[in-house]
Every structure is written in structure tokens, then in C-alpha cells.
Amino acid sequence: MLLPLTEKQKVVFEALTQLYTENSYPPTQAEISDYVKKSAVSGEIRALRQKGWLEKLEHLSRRNIVPTEEAFKRFTQKDILMEKRI
């Protein structure tokens, strides 16, 4: 079960998922920070992992944070719902 997110956590999650989808590989924390124009996003990433939105791929040392399957499904469904409103 996914726990609710703060606005900052939503922004970081959406940035990570967008970069992941565009590039077909997970972004680094520095890339996410640049994308959201923040100096650091480690706190939000830690909270997203604790709330079930992100998971760490243990076999990688960098680019190892990805959306969980449930979170990715919710994110892509939201995009589809937004497209239908237009």
C-alpha cells in the first residue's frame, strides 16, 4: 500500500518517474535535483522509499532507485486520466 505524499515528495517522484520513462534507465539523485531545481533530494527519496513509492536495486551502486510497480502503475494511470480530460 502506498502512503500519501507531501507536495515536495510528489514533485520528486514525478521527476524521477519522468526521467526514468524518457531515458529507459533510473536517474541519479543529481539529475533529479537538477530537474526539480533543488540542491538536494535525498530526504524526499528516503521518504518515498519508506512510503512504498520507490525501491532500491541492490545490484547497482548508482542509478539504483526506481518506482515500485504499484507506484509506476498509479503514475501512468494518472497520465492517462489527465489525457482523457483534454
C-alpha positions in Angstrom: 0.0 0.0 0.0 1.3 3.4 -0.9 1.2 6.1 1.7 0.2 9.7 0.9 2.9 12.1 -0.3 3.7 15.7 0.5 3.8 18.2 -2.4 7.7 18.1 -2.4 7.6 14.3 -2.4 5.1 14.3 -5.4 7.4 16.7 -7.3 10.5 14.5 -6.8 8.5 11.3 -7.5 7.1 12.7 -10.7 10.6 14.0 -11.8 12.2 10.6 -11.1 9.5 8.7 -13.0 9.5 11.2 -15.9 13.3 10.9 -16.3 13.1 7.1 -15.9 10.5 6.8 -18.6 12.3 9.2 -21.0 15.7 7.6 -20.7 14.8 4.0 -20.0 17.2 3.9 -17.0 17.0 5.3 -13.5 18.3 8.9 -12.9 20.9 9.8 -10.4 20.0 12.0 -7.4 22.0 14.8 -9.0 19.9 14.6 -12.2 16.7 14.6 -10.2 18.0 17.6 -8.2 18.7 19.5 -11.4 15.3 18.6 -12.9 13.4 20.0 -9.9 15.9 22.8 -9.3 16.7 21.8 -5.8 20.2 21.4 -4.2 19.3 18.0 -2.7 16.5 15.5 -2.9 17.9 12.8 -0.6 15.3 13.4 2.1 12.4 13.1 -0.3 13.9 10.0 -1.8 14.3 8.4 1.6 10.7 9.3 2.5 9.4 7.9 -0.9 11.2 4.6 -0.2 9.7 4.4 3.3 6.2 5.2 2.0 6.5 2.4 -0.7 6.8 4.6 -3.8 10.4 3.8 -4.6 12.7 0.8 -4.2 16.4 0.4 -4.4 18.0 -2.0 -6.8 20.7 -3.7 -4.7 22.7 -5.0 -7.6 23.5 -1.4 -8.8 25.6 1.2 -7.0 24.4 4.3 -8.9 21.1 4.8 -10.7 19.6 2.3 -8.4 16.3 4.0 -7.3 13.2 3.1 -9.3 9.5 3.4 -8.8 7.8 0.4 -7.3 5.5 -1.5 -9.6 2.4 -0.2 -7.8 3.6 3.4 -7.8 4.5 3.3 -11.5 1.1 1.9 -12.4 -0.6 4.7 -10.4 1.6 7.3 -12.1 0.9 6.0 -15.6 -2.9 5.7 -14.9 -2.8 9.4 -13.7 -1.3 10.4 -17.0 -3.9 8.5 -18.9 -6.7 10.1 -16.9 -5.2 13.6 -17.5 -5.1 12.9 -21.2 -8.8 11.9 -21.3 -9.8 15.2 -19.7 -8.3 17.2 -22.5 
